[in-house]
Amino acid sequence: MYIKTISESKFQTFKQCQLKYRYRYVDRLPESKDTNTEALHFGSYIHKVLEDGVKATTKDELVQIAEDVKGSYKVSKKYTGKDLTCIENFLKFNAKLGETVATELVFQVPVKDDITLNGVIDRVIKGKDGGYLVIDYKTSKRQKSKVELYQDTQLKGYTYAISKMYDTQVSNIVAAHYYPLTNTFVFVQYSIPQINAHLRKIVDEVWKIRKKKKNELKPSRNEFCNWCAYKDACPEFCTTHEVNKKIEELKAIASSNARK
C-alpha cells in the first residue's frame, strides 16, 4: 500500500495493531463500539473551550465560551462541574504563559524523500527568549510522568514540526502535556538525537506499510484490545461469520453517512 503522509496517530495505530490500521485508515470503517465515548466528548468539548478561550482573562468570559460551544458536544451529566474546574485551573495556568502564536495548528512537514508527517497541535507559545512551548491538552484521568513523555512519539513529532515551521532549533523547543482537571503541567525537552531516532522509526514504519498488501494486515492482541473500537469485527475475538457480518454492517453505516 503506497502512502506518502503519515500522522503520529497512524504511526502508533500501525505499531499497535495492523488490522486496526486497516479498518480505520484503509477501509475507513466507522468505529463499531462506543468505547469511552463520554470521555471523548468531554475531552473534545474542553479542547474547544480552551482553544476559543485562549485570550480570555476572566472566569465569566470562559464560562460564556463554554456555554456557547457545549451544545455541540454530548457531554454526560457525570462531568457536571468538571468543566468549571478546568476553566478555573486554565485561567491560573494561562496567566503565566507568553504569546500564543497558534492554536489548533495544522501541519505537514517533510521527513525524508517523499514521506511527510502531518497532524494538529493544540497550542504553540513563543517566549520572550525566542523559544517555543508546544502544548497538548489532556483531559484523561491518568497523567504521564516526565519519564513517559521522553518516550512520547506524538510530542516528538510536534517538536520536529515546530522546528521546521518556525525555522528554529530543537533545543529551542519545550513540549508539554497540560491537564486542566488538575492544573498539572508536565514538560520535556528533546535532544536532536532523540528526534532523529524518532524520524528514522517513522520512515521504517512507512516502508513496512508500503510493503504490505491489505489482506496482510493482521490483528495483534495487546493491552488495548478491550477498549478497541473494532473489537466486534476482530477475528481474535469473533468467528469468521461474525466478523463478515459486522464488516458489512459498518460498510452500510459508512455508505449511509456518506449520503448525508
N, C-alpha and C positions, 0 to 999 in steps of 0.2 A: 504494500500500500504506500503510495507516494504522498508524503506530506512535506511541506516547507516550513510551516509555522506551528509552534508548539507553545502551550502555556504551562505554568508550573502545575496547574490542576491536572492537565492532561498527562504531564510527566509523572506525577505521583500516582494517578489512576492506573497508568500502564504498568508501573512498577508493582502496584498493589495487586491488581488482577486484570489480566489481559481481556478476559471476557467482558468485564465491566467496561473497559475501554471501548470494546467493540459495540456493546449495546448503546453506550452514551454518545460516543463521538463518530462512529462509523454508521451504524444502523439508525442512530438518532431516535431511539425509542424513549417514550416518556417514562418517567420513573413509576414502577409498578407498586411501590409500597410507600405509604406515608410515614417515612422514618423521621422521627424527631421534627415533624413539620411545625409544631408550635414554637420550638426553639428557633427554627429557621425564619419564621415570620417575625418573631420578636427581634431577632438579630438584624434582619433587613430594615425593619422599622427604625431601630435605634441608629443604624448606619445612616439612614436618610435624615434623621433629626440632626445628627452631628455634622453631616455634610452641609445641610441647609443652614445650620446654626453656628457655623464656624466664626462668623463675625459678631454673634450675639454677645452682649456683655451683662445682661440681666436674666434672672430666672424667669421673669414674665415673658421676655422675648422668646426664650427657648420653649416655654410651656405652650405659647401660641403656635410656634412652629410645629410642635408635637401634635397639637390638636388639628392643625391644618392637614397633616400628612397621615395621621393614624387611620383614617377611613380607607386608605388604600391597602391596608395590611390586615390580615386576620389574626389579631393579637388576642391570645387566650386570656381569660379573666384571671388565670393563676399568676399572670405577670402584672396585675394591678399594683401600682405604686412603684414597681421596679423602674419604670421609665423615668419617674420623678427622681429616683436615686441616681440614675445615670445623668440626668440633667444637672443636678446639684454637684455631682462629682466632676462633670465635664467643665463646668464654669470655673472651678478651682484649678483644674489642670490647664485649661485654656489660657488663663491669665498669666501663666508662666512662660508661654511659648512666643517664638518670634514671628516673623512674617510668613503667612501661608501663601505659597506661590501656586499651589494646585490642590484640588480635591477631585476624587474620582478620576485620576489621571490615566487615560488610556494610552498604552504604549505598544510599540512594535519595533524591536531593535535587532540588528544583525548579530548573529552568534559566530557562524563560520560558513563560508561558501554561500549556499542558497538557504541556509537554515536561519530562521528568525524566532525570537522569543516575544510573546505578547502577553498582555494582562492589564489589570486595573489596580492602581494604588490609591488607597483611601485618602491619604493626605501627605503633602510634601511641604516642609517648612525650611526656610532659609534663615540661618543665624547671622548675627552681626559680624561674625568672623568669616563669613562666606561659606561655611559648612552647611550641609543639608541633613535634615532629620526626616526619615521616612516612617510614617505611622500606619500600622494596620490595626483597625479597631476589632476587638474581640468581645463577644458577649457570652462566651461559654463559661461554665462553672469552673472547669479545670484550667488552671493557668500554667503556662510553660515557664520553666526556670531559665536563667541565663545560659546554663549549660545546654539545655534543649534548643534554645534559639540559635546557638552556634551550629547546630545541625539542621536548622530550618531551611529547606530549599527555597521556599517562597520568598523569604526576606533576602536571600542571596540573589535571587532573580531580580527583585526590586532594586537592590543596591547596584547591580550591574546596569539596569535600565537607566537609573538616575545618572550614573557616571557617564553614560553615552548621551543622554538627552540634554544634560546641563554642562557637558564638557568639563567634568571635574574628576579628581582622583578618588579612587575607592576610599582612601584614607580620610577624605573629607566628608564621608557619609556615615551617619549613625542610623541603624534600623531598629524599629521597636514595635512591640505589641502594647496597646493601651486597653485596659479593661475598665470601662466606665462603671460597671456594677460595684466594683471595689476600689476604684480610683488607683489601680495598680499600673505602674509603668515599668516594663522590662525592656532593656535595650542592649544591643550588641554592636560591635564594630568589626567588620570582617577584614581580613588581610587580602592582599592581591592573590597570593597562592590559593587561598580558600575559594575565592571567586573563580579563578581559572580552573580549579579542580571541578567545581560545580558545572562550569560550561562544558568541560570535557564529558561529564556524565550526560548532559543534555544531548550532545552530539551523538554519543554512543547509543542512547535510548532512541533517538530519531532513526538511526540506521537500523536498529533492531525492528522498529515498526515498519520501516520501508521494506525489509526483507520478509516480513510476514504476509501471508495471504489471509484473507478474512476468516476462513474456516480453520486457520491455525491458531487463532486467538482463544486460548483455553482458560477455564477458571482456575483460581488458586485459593485454596482455603486459607484464611488468615483471621486475625483477631477482630476484623471489622465486618465479618460476614453477617452477624446477627443484625447489623444496622444497615446492611446494603439495600439500596432501593430496588435491586434486581434479584433479590434472593428467591422470589416466587417464580423466576424464569431461569434458575440456575440448575444445571444437571448435577451439581454436587448435592443438591437438596431435593430435587424433583425428578420424577420419571420423564422419559422422553416425550410421552404423550402430554404430560402436564406442562413441560417446557414449550412444546409446539403450540399448545392451546393458549398459553399465556402470551407468547410472542405475537400470535395472531390478534389477540385482544389489544395488545399495546400498539400494533400497527394500525388497527382500526381507530384507536384513540388518536394516534398521530395524524391519520388522514382526516379525521373529523376536525381536529384543531386547526389543520392547515386550511380548511374550507371556511373557517370562521373569520 
